[in-house]
């Protein structure tokens, strides 16, 4: 079955919006991985600690060695190294390696022109690969 890819455009703060998506993804019961550029990983880590005062989102930057705990979100810069092929949330400008192998991919685009252009390019690649695609606006 082809991968389901959901694009979320117009997010004023893509990392903040990603926290909402991660919380929902965890509720699905599937293992969750986040492909995040190294330059943004520290900020995402901090946001996940403080996102919701009454709720903890278990997560860590995955070293590729220590087995993940059940329900733990793994932050990586290369999706191919994740130990599962459940749900992948991509915050990077490029299509993650191995993205087509996942059950579901969430692409957070944002509203910056460069991110929008990169998102459109990824959309076309997924489309050509036969992925099932949908799009949502994070603005409303």
N, C-alpha and C positions, 0 to 999 in steps of 0.2 A: 504494500500500500504506500502511495506517495506521502511524503512529509506534508503536514499542515503548517503553513507559515502565515503568521499574523503580523501585519505592519501597523505600528502606532506612530502616526505623524503628529506634528504640531505641538509636541510636548515642550513647554517653556523651559523645564529643567529635566532633561532626559534621565538623570540619575535618580532624582526624586520620584519621577513617574515609574521608573524601574522598580523601586521599592514596593509600590502598590501592586505591580504585576507579580513580583516575587511572592508577596504575601498570598495572592490569589493562586499562584502556581503551586505553592506548598499545600494549599487546601485540596488540590486535586489528588494528592497522594503519590504523584509521580516524582522520581528523583529530579532535582533541579540543578542545572549548572548555569553559570553566568560567564560569558566571554566578555571581559572588560579590559581595555588597554591599560597597561601598567601605570600610565600617567593619571588615570582616573580611579584606579583600584582602591587607593587609600581613602578617597572621598566617599566612594560607595560603601566601603567597610564602615566608616564613621556614620554614614546615614542609616545603614541597617541596624546599628546599635541604638540609634536615637529616633528612628522613624516613628514609632508608636510607643508612647510612655507605658502603656499597659500590656504591651505584647513584645515578645522577643522573637526575632527571626534568626534561628540558628544558622551560622554561616562561618566560613573561614576561607582564606586563600589556600587553595589546595596545593600541597607539595608533590603530588603524584605518587606518594609512597604510603602515607598513613591512611588506612581504610576510612571511608566516610561513615559517620554515624547516621542511622536512619533519620530522615527528615532534615538533614544538614545541606544547606546550599553551598555549593563549591564555586569559588571565584577563581577563574583561570584566564590566562591570556591566549591560550590555544585550546579550542574546544575539542580537538582530536585526542587530547590527553585525558579527558574525563572518563571515569570508570563506568559510565552508564550512557545510554542513548535514549533517555526519557525526554525531558523538556530542557531546551536550551534558550536562554535569553541572550541576545547579542546586543552589545552596546558599542561595538567597534565599527570603524568605517568600512571594513572589508567583510566579505562573506567568510564566516568561520570555516576552517578546514573541517571536513567531515560533517558539515551541517545537514546534508541530505540524508544522513544515516539516522538522525533523531526522529522520534515520534512527532514532536512538535517544536517549532522554533518561533520565538517572539522577537521581532525586530523593532527596537525603539529608535525612531528616526530623529525626532526633535524638529526644530524649525530653522536652524541655521542653513543658509543656502548650500554650503559644502556638504553638510550631512544629508540634506534633501537629495542632492545630486547622487551621492554615494548610495543612498537608499533606493533610488530609482534604478540604478545600475544593478544592485542586488536583486531587486524585484524581477528584472528581466532575466537574470541568470536562473533564479528559482522557477520562473515561468517556463523557460526553455527546458528545464530539467523535469517538468511535469508535476511540480509541487502544487498542492491545493492552496490557493492564496485568498486572503481577505485583508481588509484595510479598515482601520478605525482612526478617528481623530481624537487625540488626547486633549484637544483644546476645550472641548465642551463636556 
